[in-house]
Amino acid sequence: MAIIQSGASSTTLLTVDPTFTAGRFTDHPPEILGSYQVSTITTAAAYASAGTVFSWRWAPATSTQLCMIRRVEVGMYVAGAITTSQFASISMTKANGWSSSDSSGTQILFSTPNSNKLRATMPATAFTTGGDVRMGVITAGTRTLDTNPMATVAGTTGTAAGTTVIPLTAIYQHQTGDYPLILAANEGFVLVNNNLIGSGTVSVTVNVEWMELAATTGNAIAF
């Protein structure tokens, strides 16, 4: 039987199964402070072309704390009849150097003690003491967006109320083995409606799943 010693501790060993000649591994979430998920929905008339409809600014009170984005889902629906069927799309773009939060729209508040935790014993999200999440027709604060979006989803509006424009879709999703989207303090992302939608009203739904973690070095993976 082979034994592999861990570099972190002389008493931590990896045993190779002598019967099947295989290492024994157990999948588990990364070493994190907490895991969270939130869902938002807003309805607005005539979303402006290239207008921000959702913004996520990470600005924790502990400046070294990181935010790992696991999944971002977005959907668009006709809430009030539109005169002409038209193309519509929403893009996700990373934001950097975010020194002043966006305004307008509706701020999403994470009330304690639950604050959208996936387990009750986890700490309250850092959004309870810093950062900003908001939804709606948003006015940009002080931030610099990447030149190109990370991803885009698209559809056609139809005209009748209740028509699905973009079915709820994972515009970003971290897969096992992929490097995730990691946000340091004053980084984030925005969702932008790229097309002017005429008369009528449109609803946009956004779901975000994220993990919060301390920056680590040494034997642990340094995200």
N, C-alpha and C positions, 0 to 999 in steps of 0.2 A: 504494500500500500504506500503510495507516495503522499508526503505531507509537505505543503507549501506554507512557509511562515509569512505572516503579514509584515509589511514594512512599518506599520503603525504600532504593533505590539508583538513581543516575543511569545506571548501566550495565545495570540489569535492565529489559528491555523486553518488551512483549507485542506479537507480530506478528499481524496479521490476514491470514489466507490470501487472497491476491489472486485465486485461482481460484474458491474456493467462498464467499468473503466471510464467513469464519468464524474465530473465535478458536481457537487450538490449546490444549487443556487436557489435562493428564494427571492422572487420579485417583490418589491415594495416601493412606495413613493420615495422620492428623494428626501434628504434631511432638510426639513423646512420648519418654519415657525407656525405656519397655518395654511389652510386651503379654503378657498371661498368661491362663490358663484353668485352672480346677480343678473336679473333680467329687467329690461326697461322697454317702454313703448311710448311713442309720441305721435300725435296727429297734427298736421299743419297744412295750410293752403299754400299752393304755389311755391314749393321749395325752390330757392334761388339756385341758379346754375353755379356749380363749383362751391356750393355752400356746405359748411360743416354741419353734420346732423348728430354727431356723437364725438365727445372728446374724453380722453383718459390721461390725466396728468399725474405721474407718480412723484410725490414730494414728501417722503416720510419724515417724521420728527427725528428719527435716527438716520442720519444721512447715508450711512453705509448699508442700510437695508435694501434688498433687491426685490423686484417684482418679476415673477416668471409667468408669462402669459401662456396658458394652456390651450385655450380655445376661444374664438370670437365667432359668433353666429349672427347673421343679419338677414332680415326679411323685409319686404316692402309690399304694401297692399293698398288698393284704392278704397278709401273710406267714404268719399263723396264723389259722385259721378264726374268723369272728366270728358270734355267735349271731343277730343281727338285722341285716338290710340297712338302711343309714341314709345320710343326706346327710352329705357332708364338704366342707370348703373350706379353702383356705390363702390368706392375704392377705399382701401385701408392704407394709410401712410404713417410711417414712424416720425415722431417729433423729437427734437433735441433742443437743448438750451432753453428749457421752458421756465422762464423767470417770472411770468405773470399769467395767472390762470385765465382761461376763456371766460366770457360772460354771456348773458342772455340765455335763452332756453330754460331748462329746468335742472337744477343741481340735484344729483342723486346723493342722499344722505345715508350713512351706514350707522344706524342707531345701535348702541350697546344695550344689553350685553350680547345679543346674538350676532349682529353685524354680518349676516350672510355667511357664517362659518359652515363648513361641511362636517364639523364635529364640535359639540358644545364646549369641550375642554380647551379648544384652541384659543389663543389670544384674540382680542378684537383686532380687526384689520387696521393697518396703519392709516387708512383713509379716514378714521375717526379723529385723527389729530393733524392731518396734513394731506396735501394733494387735492385733486378736484376731478369729479366725474360729472358730466352733464349731457343732456339729450335735448334735441329740438333744433330750432333755427338759431345757430350759435354765432356769436361775435368772437373772432380770434383774439387771444391775448398775445403775449410776447413769446414766440416760439419759432423755431426753424424747422421746416418740413424737409424730409429727404426729397431729392429731385424726382424720383419715381415712386409710385405706389408699390406696396408689397404684394397686393392682390386686388382683384376687381371681380364683382359679381354683377350680372346684368339680366334684364328681362324686358318685356313689353307690357305697357300699362293696361291695355284694354280700356274700356270706357265706363263700365257699370260698377257701382259700389259693390265691394266685396270681391272684386277681381284680384287675383294674386299676380303681382308684378314680378317679385323675386321670392320664390319659396324660401323658407328659413334654411339658410345655407351656412356651412362653416367656411367663412372667408379666410380664417386662419385656424389651423389645428396642429398641435405638436404631436408628432408620431414618435413612438419608441425608437431610440437610436438617433433621432434628429437633434440638432442643437436648438434649444427653445429660444423664444424671444425674451431676452432678459433686459429689464429696464432698471437703470440706476436713477438716483435722485434727479428730478427735473427732466426726465425723459418720459415718453408716452407714445400715444398714437391717436389718430383721428380717423373718423369715417366721413367721407365726403360724398354728397349727392352730386354727380357730374353733369346732370342734365336738367334744364329748366322744364318743370312739369306745369302745364297750363292750368286753367280753371278747374276747380275741384279740390279735394283734399286727399292726402296720402298719409298712411300710417307706416312708421318704421319701427321694427322690433330689433333689439340688440341683446344678446346674451353673452356674458363674459365669465370665463372660469380662470382663476389665477391662483398662484401660490406665492407666499411671502417668505423670504429666507435671508439669513445673515451672509454677508460676503465671507468666504472661507479661503484659506490658503493651506499649504503644507500637504499632508497626506490625503485630505479630503479634496474632492473635485472643486476647483476654483471657478465658479460660474462668473 
